[in-house]
Amino acid sequence: MINKLLELLPKDKTCNFNYIINGILAPFQEELKNTHQELSWHGEDDVLTHTLMVLKELVNLDDYNNLSDIEKLTVFLAATFHDVGKIVCTKVIDGKIRSYNHGKVGARMVRNYFYKELGLGGNKELLNLREAVCLLIKYHSNPVYSAFDDDAERKILTIAANSELTPLFSIKLLSILSTADVLGRIGCEKEEQVEKINYFTLLANELGVYESYYRFSNCHTKFKFLNKETNFYNDTIYDSSKCEVILLAGLPGTGKDTYIKNNLSYLPVICLDDIRDEIKVKPGEDESKVIMIAKNRAKEFLRKNISFVWNATNVSNMTRNGLISLFHDYHASVKILYLETSYNECLLRNKSRTKEVPLKVIEKMLNSLVIPESFEAEIVEWVVV
């Protein structure tokens, strides 16, 4: 699949726009064409025109042309899809066209499309490429808007920390994408915005994370700093945790039960599926009672300083954050294991379950899936099963 995608890369700095629009971008092209932007910032008007202008600028940047082919592909895909979130986020507010959170929403949309339609999943190479693209899309505005922020260093270190999860993602590639995004438009203040990106890049270089991630003294310090619980990234904070919770995340049918059996059988498990069976709650129904029972069981383990596994889908970062906060209240450290298989394999495994999860429930979860990032817990790992 990657070799096929590499065919998208332009030859001699010339993009075949018809090939892109009628090929990989086809599912979004009409909506992008009909999504308008604030003319004071985007004199070119619609998002599709802006996207093509960005690609044209990208392939002419020296920094882009000095990349390896796989790095070029990563940035090129991110540039092609960087504004698809505007399709659903664009609104007129006080007479101005605004697209708040379009990077975050766009990353989810592209993840869904890449995973289901392009088959970018099922092995680590495809997972790394897909998620590097999604991270670039999510954060593509940050170099402009975070450069002179009071907390710029923390934001840079937080974003760069994801390089540990996928080596195809870096502040370097993010800065290249952001530069092309600024240049690929008709509007004012382009020089000022490029200057902000350059300053963002300078800070990343000074922190040593332009092409990598910061090595904190321990995982506890990393979590505390990235989550604003300390202001000193080069400090060492004593890890006072008394046990560890392994928080699984992944779509139904991924193989979480099998993974536990093969790798974590030495630990007690709180499984939401088992609790659903106990109290006769079907997938997709109100789970408030299921969650209450699971949390009460977790508290019993936590009070006794017993490590355990929390086995559930946990596809939402809000769900994970609430659980992690609970576990930390009891002085437990947290390891998030995001498990993934290919989309087709996921559906096949789901069908073989004793109680199959309805396809519409899986699709709903996939639409809201947010892959855990490095800052969410002391340890975060992505595992292909």
Buried (B, 14 or more C-beta within 10 A) or exposed (E): BEEEBEEBEBEEEEBEBEEBBEEBBEEBBEBBBEBBBBEEBBBBBBBBBBBBBBBBBBBBBEBBEEBEEBBBBBBBBBBBBBBBBBBBBBEEEEEEBBBEEBBBBBBBBBBBBBBBEBBBBBEEBBBBBBBBBBBBBBBBBBBBEBBEEEEBBBBBBBBBBBBBBBEBBBBBBBBBBBBBBBBBBBBEEEEEBBEBBBBBBEBBEEBEBBBBBBEBEEBBBBBBBBBEEEEEBEEEBEBEBEBBBBBBBBBBBBBBBEBBEEBBEEBEBBBBBEBBEEEEBEBEEEBEEBBEBBBEBBBEBBEEEBBBBBBBBBBBBEBBEEBBEBBBEBEBBBBBBBBBBBBEBBBEBBEEEEEBBEEEBBEEBBEBBBBBBBBBBBBBBBBBB
